[in-house]
């Protein structure tokens, strides 16, 4: 397949030049740090580098593709992170960082997308190799998929607002990187991504990494990508998932064979680090961890599965789908992508650990930054307020709307941790998706606060409030405007009965 033509070609040469300059500057900083530091390479890397790709470069395994909608992955990167397109007039905007090496400029996206909806059309490569990911669909990288919404999930990174790439079935991104630095054939490769353990399914296949250039299943070893989800093709995965696995084509592997891997375990935390490295000829490793705290767990470190030596990598970059995509809407996977990179070479365990430490230090958290906000939660379409019926203190009571009164049972607090709390009687309760439901029509109830994912809510720039676990919208049933109308979860549809305003 020929070179990818991005949806917005104007200014591309300027952007490419800027990325090259920032990468050169990052390398200079690393060299200076190495020359002036004390101790070994690991110590100087920690002192000089502030981004995952700085750490990989210092370890001798440089990033050849680096993508994120949340932050710069190099300490000196000051270019665009991703591009959004708004529905009102079809115009696009590149969203960059607030400062070099910093967090995404979410305010610029909010201003551009105000009063309309936006989708993510491109996720730019920060490595300088030009491996920009465009959505797999008409007007993008070709195919039948569509771009993901740009506002489905807002979060905080070190207290600053950012947005994720929130992928649902039929959304995916791709680029032919076979001539722009991606490992080919049996060349060694490493990769990592930060994803979510609460927005997952078993559809094939939520992948990030190296894939086929023809978007067909070309045989064992044609892919070398991280998979994260609840599908366990060959059995032997403990628990109910989701799991970090390797999509090597013709199979998702939790270890070196199709049998039980005693070290495999699920990762269901809100933010998850997933890693894969493969030397291309004899061995690969899988690692996972909580992206907010702690270290990595080694899930596999051993031989490649039979039939996968040597690897036959083709060098396309895939995100959000499997390799054989996307004709006839075959992409059924969903997942969340915050950041990730593909590197040339086989990273050391010390580098893996340094990258994990960098991720946890970045400060991923639910919410949009700042402190708690308290006030009535207005149902915009109905002109009423969300309340606890009759100030009930019974867990399981379904929330409803009623004329705004200023009463305590209508005073909601959005916490920095993503909860929506209310005092009903003398008891503090949390807004909760009943029985951890993720289906249309799930009741939205009050329940004692417990910190579970079904009590986490995301207030988005478009006025929707989405469940942190389900991704569904807080919805007034039947678009009713009557007092006592119940509130539920429903697929986001842009209608006024899914519009909310706090305060």
GIQUITA-V365903 format. One record per backbone hydrogen bond with DSSP energy under -0.5 kcal/mol. NH is the residue of the N-H (numbers start at 1). CO is the residue of the C=O. If there is no record, write none. Layout:
nh=NH co=CO
nh=NH co=CO
//
This chain:
nh=6 co=4
nh=9 co=7
nh=12 co=9
nh=15 co=11
nh=16 co=12
nh=17 co=13
nh=18 co=14
nh=19 co=15
nh=20 co=16
nh=21 co=17
nh=22 co=18
nh=23 co=19
nh=24 co=20
nh=25 co=21
nh=26 co=22
nh=27 co=23
nh=28 co=24
nh=29 co=25
nh=30 co=26
nh=31 co=27
nh=32 co=28
nh=33 co=29
nh=34 co=30
nh=35 co=31
nh=36 co=32
nh=37 co=33
nh=44 co=40
nh=45 co=41
nh=46 co=42
nh=47 co=43
nh=48 co=44
nh=49 co=45
nh=53 co=73
nh=54 co=51
nh=54 co=73
nh=55 co=51
nh=56 co=52
nh=57 co=53
nh=58 co=54
nh=59 co=55
nh=60 co=57
nh=61 co=56
nh=64 co=342
nh=65 co=342
nh=67 co=340
nh=69 co=338
nh=70 co=338
nh=72 co=102
nh=77 co=74
nh=81 co=95
nh=82 co=95
nh=83 co=122
nh=84 co=93
nh=85 co=119
nh=86 co=91
nh=87 co=117
nh=90 co=86
nh=93 co=84
nh=95 co=82
nh=96 co=94
nh=97 co=79
nh=98 co=103
nh=101 co=77
nh=102 co=99
nh=104 co=70
nh=105 co=96
nh=106 co=104
nh=106 co=161
nh=108 co=105
nh=109 co=105
nh=110 co=106
nh=111 co=107
nh=112 co=108
nh=113 co=109
nh=114 co=110
nh=114 co=111
nh=116 co=113
nh=119 co=85
nh=120 co=148
nh=121 co=83
nh=121 co=119
nh=122 co=83
nh=123 co=133
nh=124 co=81
nh=124 co=122
nh=126 co=66
nh=126 co=124
nh=132 co=130
nh=133 co=123
nh=134 co=132
nh=134 co=174
nh=135 co=121
nh=136 co=172
nh=137 co=135
nh=140 co=137
nh=141 co=135
nh=142 co=137
nh=144 co=326
nh=145 co=136
nh=146 co=170
nh=148 co=120
nh=150 co=118
nh=155 co=162
nh=156 co=365
nh=157 co=160
nh=158 co=363
nh=159 co=363
nh=160 co=157
nh=162 co=155
nh=163 co=69
nh=164 co=153
nh=165 co=337
nh=166 co=149
nh=166 co=164
nh=167 co=165
nh=167 co=335
nh=171 co=168
nh=172 co=146
nh=173 co=319
nh=174 co=134
nh=175 co=317
nh=177 co=175
nh=177 co=315
nh=180 co=177
nh=182 co=177
nh=185 co=313
nh=187 co=184
nh=189 co=278
nh=190 co=343
nh=191 co=276
nh=192 co=341
nh=193 co=274
nh=194 co=339
nh=195 co=193
nh=195 co=272
nh=197 co=269
nh=200 co=198
nh=201 co=334
nh=206 co=203
nh=207 co=205
nh=208 co=226
nh=209 co=318
nh=210 co=224
nh=211 co=316
nh=218 co=216
nh=221 co=248
nh=222 co=219
nh=223 co=248
nh=224 co=210
nh=225 co=247
nh=226 co=208
nh=227 co=245
nh=228 co=206
nh=229 co=243
nh=230 co=201
nh=235 co=232
nh=241 co=238
nh=243 co=229
nh=245 co=227
nh=245 co=243
nh=246 co=253
nh=247 co=225
nh=247 co=245
nh=248 co=246
nh=248 co=251
nh=253 co=246
nh=253 co=251
nh=254 co=252
nh=261 co=236
nh=262 co=260
nh=264 co=261
nh=267 co=242
nh=272 co=195
nh=273 co=289
nh=274 co=193
nh=274 co=272
nh=275 co=287
nh=276 co=191
nh=277 co=285
nh=278 co=189
nh=279 co=283
nh=284 co=302
nh=285 co=277
nh=286 co=300
nh=287 co=275
nh=288 co=297
nh=289 co=273
nh=291 co=271
nh=297 co=288
nh=298 co=296
nh=299 co=286
nh=299 co=297
nh=300 co=286
nh=302 co=284
nh=304 co=282
nh=308 co=305
nh=310 co=280
nh=310 co=308
nh=311 co=280
nh=312 co=221
nh=313 co=185
nh=314 co=222
nh=316 co=211
nh=317 co=175
nh=318 co=209
nh=318 co=316
nh=319 co=173
nh=320 co=207
nh=325 co=323
nh=332 co=204
nh=332 co=330
nh=333 co=204
nh=335 co=167
nh=337 co=165
nh=338 co=194
nh=339 co=194
nh=340 co=67
nh=341 co=192
nh=342 co=65
nh=343 co=190
nh=344 co=62
nh=345 co=188
nh=345 co=343
nh=347 co=345
nh=352 co=348
nh=353 co=349
nh=354 co=350
nh=355 co=351
nh=356 co=352
nh=357 co=353
nh=358 co=354
nh=359 co=355
nh=360 co=356
nh=361 co=357
nh=362 co=358
nh=362 co=359
nh=363 co=359
nh=363 co=360
nh=365 co=156
nh=367 co=154
nh=373 co=414
nh=375 co=412
nh=377 co=410
nh=378 co=376
nh=378 co=501
nh=379 co=384
nh=380 co=378
nh=380 co=499
nh=381 co=496
nh=381 co=499
nh=383 co=379
nh=384 co=379
nh=385 co=402
nh=386 co=377
nh=387 co=400
nh=388 co=409
nh=389 co=387
nh=391 co=388
nh=392 co=389
nh=395 co=393
nh=396 co=446
nh=397 co=394
nh=399 co=444
nh=400 co=387
nh=401 co=485
nh=402 co=385
nh=410 co=407
nh=411 co=408
nh=412 co=375
nh=412 co=410
nh=413 co=421
nh=414 co=373
nh=414 co=412
nh=415 co=413
nh=415 co=419
nh=418 co=415
nh=421 co=413
nh=421 co=419
nh=422 co=429
nh=423 co=408
nh=423 co=411
nh=424 co=422
nh=424 co=427
nh=425 co=423
nh=427 co=424
nh=429 co=422
nh=429 co=427
nh=430 co=447
nh=431 co=420
nh=432 co=445
nh=433 co=454
nh=434 co=432
nh=434 co=443
nh=436 co=433
nh=437 co=434
nh=441 co=489
nh=442 co=439
nh=444 co=487
nh=445 co=432
nh=445 co=443
nh=446 co=397
nh=447 co=430
nh=449 co=428
nh=455 co=452
nh=456 co=453
nh=457 co=418
nh=458 co=466
nh=459 co=457
nh=460 co=458
nh=460 co=464
nh=463 co=460
nh=466 co=458
nh=467 co=472
nh=468 co=456
nh=471 co=467
nh=473 co=490
nh=474 co=465
nh=475 co=488
nh=476 co=497
nh=477 co=475
nh=477 co=486
nh=479 co=476
nh=480 co=477
nh=484 co=401
nh=485 co=482
nh=487 co=399
nh=488 co=475
nh=489 co=442
nh=490 co=473
nh=498 co=495
nh=499 co=496
nh=500 co=463
nh=501 co=378
nh=503 co=376
//
